[in-house]
Amino acid sequence: MKRMDEMSRLKLMVCMGFAVVFAVLIALSLSLKAFGKEKVELNEKYYSVLENAMKENVRDYLNNNGYMNSGIMITHSVDGEGYRKYTVTVHHGRIDRMEESERSELSRKLSEFDFEADNCGFEHKFLLE
């Protein structure tokens, strides 16, 4: 009988040990998940600041070079590895009337405002009517 009590006590201790380990693993998993979400939010804020600065620089350049009130849209996509591909689209009536070579030159000038980041690529387009 004494032997049975010891076995029951041992089983109870083992079960409690597994329960504690399981609870610790769940807590650790939730902490890591929260940290990952924080990191993503911080990353998004960082790029948002860069995107806004780039948009203002492009707008200033266009305004100072005869393209007042241009429509500027910056979109991006992020692939599974975190690479960000930006598309900068500009619309202005004067650009509609340019030759393709002039648009290419303007696109080259606008690319000078692309921000420096290892995991980013940029494409410049003009919305033509």
Buried (B, 14 or more C-beta within 10 A) or exposed (E): EEEEEEEEEEEEEEEEEEEEEEEEEEEEEEEEEEEEEEEEEEEEEEBEEBBEEBBEBBBEBBEEEEBEEBEBEBEBEBEEEEEBBBBBBBBBEBBEEBEEEEBEEBBEBBEEBBBEEEEBEBEBEBEEE
